Amino acid sequence: MSEEVTAPLAGKIWKILVKVGDQVQVEDELMILEAMKMENPIYAPVDGKIAEIKVFEGDQVEPNQVLIVIA
């Protein structure tokens, strides 16, 4: 079963801190979302392996857009 990590709010992907294949644990930082001139860390909701990264640094994202898939 896979878990989709979604954007909590609209903003710009400032920094991606993981790559496909990385093992992550709950609360590991996955990326930084810049919104309203603030850096908002996006954390892993589950333990697992990064299966897919659906965005690139610099991308504009909308609320609830899928950013990362953890398997």
C-alpha positions, 0 to 999 in steps of 0.5 A: 500500500502506498501513501500520497503526501500532498501539499497543505497549501498553495506555494512553490517547491523550494527544496526537495530533500529526498530522492526516489529509493530513499528510506524515510521514517515518520516525521522525516523532512521530505521537502520545503514548500515556500508559501507566503514568504515562509518556509514550510517543511513537508514531513513523511506521514509514514515509514517507507521508501520514496516511490515517486516524486511528482514535483520539481524544485521551483514548481508551483503547487496547489492545495492537496496536490500530490507531491510524493508517493511513499511505498 
